Amino acid sequence: MNYQADILISNDDGIHAPGLADLKAALSTLGSVLVVAPDVEKSAFGHGITMMTPLRMAEVQRNGEFFGLSVTGTPADCVKLALHTLMPRLPKLVVSGINLGPNTGTNVLYSGTVAAAREGTIFGVPSLASSLRSYNRGADFTVAAEHTRRFAAWLLANPLPTGILLNINVPSLAERDIRGVKVTRLARYRYRDRYDVREDPRGRTYYWLTGEDAEVLEPAPDQDAIALDAGFVSVTPLGYDLTSHDALGLLAKSLPNGNK
């Protein structure tokens, strides 16, 4: 089969996630779509890739028709494999989502959803990540899918600078109740993680992350988490250059033999 398409879609909730199906239906109005997603949920895998075991790919059918390709790897694996090998030419756009649960603030560092879009930007393909502010397994993705389609159409016509992706978070509200769209920056969280200490049947201790409390430090209306809580769709430009440019000059002046 020819896997060439205008738009590549991936996610971290897995090939069978309802948000993925709704996203594919919405984006199909913009061009041909190829889904390449993990075979099972790979939430919070960040930008990890698989190096020590082989990746296996399989075609997935829905209602007797080809739906997409499942990969036994991470979200970043899916995009890398698609762009390197499965697709004969790069697509016009990479879209990741729609994630069940928001990806705001520091969470973008852990997010497989954001990592899949970031991988697209590494290849120089315009990319965006989309998430719904809901943890309800029966959530309605219709509104989020339509907003994602609008941003995808805009991005196709207005490519961002190299290395920049859009991170979109949509409130779990009816369209009439959404207050608008805000361009935002990442919130900064303080986490209080909780681990249960348990014992397996052989008497060995193990630890299970059971939850976390996150407090936004110095909240402001232009932060993604705050805008989302207020009923706005948040749109945050993200880059993959982790260099602290503000610290470059300081280090050059302060370190022994810095830039000498």
N, C-alpha and C positions, 0 to 999 in steps of 0.2 A: 504494500500500500504506500502511496505517496503521502508523506506526513508534512508536506509544505502547507503553511497557512499564513494568514495576515497577522493573526494574534495568537500568542502562546499564553495559555493559562496554567497556573499551578496553585498549590495551597499547602497548608500544613495539617489540615484536618482530615486529609485522605481523599482518595478517589470517589468514595461513596458519600461524601459530605453534602448535605442539601444546599449549602451556600454555593458550592461549586457548580451544581446543576443550574441554579438560578442565574449565576454569573455568566455561564456559557450561553444560556438562552438570550440574555440581554445583549451580550457583546456580538452575538451572531448577526445583529442588525448592522454592524459596522464592517463586517468582512468575514472571511473564513477563519475558523477557530480550531486550534488543536489543544486538547487537554493532556498534560503530562503531570501526574500527581503521585504522591506516595501511596503505596498499596494499603497502608494502615495509617492511623493518626500519628503525626510526628510533631505535635505541638511542643514549643519551647526547646527545639533542637538548635536554635540559633542558626549560624552560618556553617554548621558542621557539614563535612563531606565524608563519603565512604572510601576508604583506601585499603583496608585489610581484608575485605570480602568482596566478591563480585556483585555487580548490580544485575538484576534480572527484570525484564520488561515483559508485559503482557497486554494484549488488547482487551478492553472492557466493553461489554455490550449493555445497552439499556433499552428495554422494550424492543428487542430484536434488532437494534441498530447500533452501529459503532458510536461509542461515547468518547473514549479517550484511551490513554495508555497509563497503566499503573507501573510504578518502579519501586523496587525493594530498597529504597534509600531515603535520603532526607529531601526536604524541599529544594535546597541548593543543588543536590545531586540531580534532581529532576530537570531543572533549568539547564544545568551544565550539559547533561546528556542530550537534551533536546537540541540545544544550540550548537553543540560540537558535532553531533553524530546523526541524530534522528531526522533533523530538518535539513534539506539540501541547501537552503538559503535562510539567512536570518529573517525573522518576522519584522513587522513594522512596530510591534508593541508587545511587551510582556506585562501581564496582569496577574497578581497573586491575591487569592481570597475566594469568596468573602469569608473572613475568619469569624468564628463564633467567639465573641469576646473582644474587647477593645485592645488595640496595640498603641498605647500612649506612653509618653515619658520614657523612663529607663527601660520599660518593657520591650522597646524596639531592639534592645541588645540581645534579648532571649528569643525573640519572635522568629519562627520559621517562615511565617507569612512575609514579613519584611525581608528576610534573607533571600527568599526566592526572587522578589523584585530587585533587590540589590544585585543579585547575580546577573540579572538582565542588564543593569547599568554597567557592570564590569565589561560586558560584551559590547557596550555602546548602543544598546537598544533602549528607546524610551520605555520607562517602566513605572508601574504604580502598584501599591499594596492597599487592600481595602478590608476593613473590619467593621463588624456590627457590635454595638454596645449592648450585648445580651449574652447571658450564659444559659438561656433556656433552649434545650435541645429541640423544642418544637417552634423555635423562633421563625418569624416571617422575614425572609430576606428580600422581598419584592422592592421595598423602598431603597434599601442599600444597593441593590442591583441596578436600579435606575440611576441613582446618583453616580455609581461607578461607571456606568455607560457614558454619562455626560462628561465625566472627567477624562475617560479614555478617548472620547471624540475630540475633546479640547487638546489633549496631549498629542494626538496624531497630527493636529494642525499647528501645534505650537511646541515643538521639541524643546526640552530644557537643556541647559548647559551640560556638557559631558560629565557623567558621574553623579548626577542628581536624580533622585526619584521622588515621587509623590506618595506620602503616607496618609491615607484617608480613613477617618473614623466617622461612622454614621450612627446617630442616636436610634434607639429602638422605639421609634415613634411613628405615628401616621404622618404622611407627607404634610398635611395641613398644620400639624403641630410643630414641625421643624422650623426653627426661627431664622434659618439662613445658613450661609457658608462663611466660615472664618479661616483666614490664613493664620497659622499658629506656629509656635515654637514648642519644643519638647518641655513637658513638665519635669521637675526633678523630684524623685520620690525618696523617702526614707522607709526602708523595709523592716518589718519585724517578722521574720520567718518562724514558722513553728514546725517542729519535727516530732512525730510520735516515736518513742523508743519501744520496739517490740521484740518478740523472741519467736523464732521459727520452731517447728516441731522437733528439731535436733538440738535445741537449746542455744542456738547462735543468735546474737543480737543483731538487729538491723534497724534502719532508720527510714521513716516515711515522711516526706514533706506533705503536711496535711492542710496547710493554709498559710496565708501571709497577710499582714496588714500593711497598707501602703499609705503614707501621709505625704501630701504634696507640700514641699518646702517653698516658702515665699510664693504662694499662689497669686496668679495674675490673670486677667481676662484673656490675654493673648496666648496662654498655654493650652496645649491640646486637651488635656484632661479637664480643665476648667471650662473651656468652651463646649466640650462634649456634654458635661454635666448640665450646662445651661441650655441644652437643646439645639446647639449648632452642629452642623457637619464641620469637622476640623480637617484642614488640609495642611500638612507639614512637609516642606521640602527637606529631604535627607541626603547626605552624602556618605561615601565610604572612606573618605580621607580622614583618618582619626588623628592626624597631626594636630597638636595644639599650637597653632600659628602664633598665638599671643605669647607663648613661652619661648619661641625660637630665639628672639633677640636677647631675652634675659639669660638663657643658658649659654649663648655664644659669648656673652660678656662675663658670666660668673664662673663657668667651669674652667678648671685648669687646662690651659692650652686650647680653649674653645676658639674655633675658627682661626687658628694661628698656624 
